[in-house]
Amino acid sequence: MAIENALERFPRDVKTKAGLTVRLQPLTKTDHAAFHEFFSAMQPKELMYLKHRVTDPEVLRKWCENIDLGHNCPLLAWHDGKVVGVCTLHQALGGWKRHIGRLSAHVRPDFRNQGIARLLTGEVVEIARQCGLERLLAEFLGEQEQAMKVCALQGFEELYRLDDFVKDMQAISHNYVVMGLHLITDEEYAGMG
Ligand SMILES: CC(C)(COP(=O)(O)OP(=O)(O)OC[C@H]1O[C@@H](n2cnc3c(N)ncnc32)[C@H](O)[C@@H]1OP(=O)(O)O)[C@@H](O)C(=O)NCCC(=O)NCCS
């Protein structure tokens, strides 16, 4: 299924486990200021795996001008006019990793522990499944235990852990952890009857 079809169920208002209502919607052209404000609320270390300098408003403006949801699909959670969380599905769209997606999630510090990441990751796993991806990966610093827990709740398992493998902005080494989820595609479900 094309990503556009997988996204047909959005925008949608959903309640988190803690009872907070959020609107789920893929990134749109007009979201750059709100998205910049969201990333500005994060600690730099928490943005380490993002490949762009998301604290620069110009970077976010360009992102929003050139949205390619088939390649990078950020699903945003909105509350009270603010972006409070994002979970992005990254796809390679060709090559030997074309069946493997990557997921990353971030929640505004003042909106954590209310079930936003759990909700967003569940939705993105479903989008990945509908796109026909077979596997999902997620990368972490060794100390991002909370984020690993969020992925474990979706069925992700640790694939490998490399000690002192990555470095943060202060050149301090951290363990690198990769978790993976084997998705069952629609075709496989059909064959199970
Ligand atoms: C990791 C992160 C996305 C979690 O967001 P969140 O919205 O607070 O997470 P949720 O409220 O959905 O919590 C989901 C689960 O995580 C675990 N969890 C959440 N907060 C926790 C805490 N403070 N301590 C222990 N476990 C916790 C729980 O198992 C929880 O499920 P439960 O409430 O049913 O027990 C958020 O802390 C974040 O943005 N961190 C910085 C960025 C990052 O590390 N991203 C990961 C890179 S992929």
The ligand as an ORCA input file, in Angstrom:
! r2SCAN-3c Opt
* xyz 0 1
  C      11.380      8.253     25.118
  C      10.223      9.213     24.954
  C       9.875      9.347     23.474
  C       9.009      8.653     25.760
  O       7.889      9.502     25.568
  P       6.618      9.463     26.557
  O       5.486     10.065     25.822
  O       7.005     10.068     27.844
  O       6.385      7.881     26.757
  P       5.016      7.225     27.210
  O       4.352      8.100     28.225
  O       4.232      6.831     26.016
  O       5.519      5.914     27.946
  C       5.482      4.648     27.332
  C       6.178      3.653     28.227
  O       7.523      4.007     28.451
  C       7.889      3.665     29.771
  N       8.161      4.892     30.496
  C       7.748      6.131     30.228
  N       8.235      7.005     31.112
  C       8.976      6.302     31.972
  C       9.764      6.655     33.097
  N       9.877      7.913     33.531
  N      10.428      5.660     33.730
  C      10.332      4.387     33.317
  N       9.603      4.003     32.239
  C       8.940      4.942     31.588
  C       6.719      2.963     30.389
  O       6.866      1.579     30.148
  C       5.588      3.528     29.613
  O       4.497      2.655     29.545
  P       3.449      2.593     30.752
  O       3.057      4.005     31.026
  O       2.343      1.775     30.204
  O       4.178      1.965     31.869
  C      10.572     10.622     25.551
  O      11.052     10.442     26.865
  C      11.624     11.361     24.728
  O      11.286     12.108     23.823
  N      12.906     11.182     25.078
  C      13.993     11.860     24.397
  C      14.201     11.394     22.971
  C      14.528      9.933     22.849
  O      15.193      9.331     23.680
  N      14.044      9.376     21.755
  C      14.299      8.023     21.390
  C      15.143      7.949     20.159
  S      14.366      6.849     19.020
*
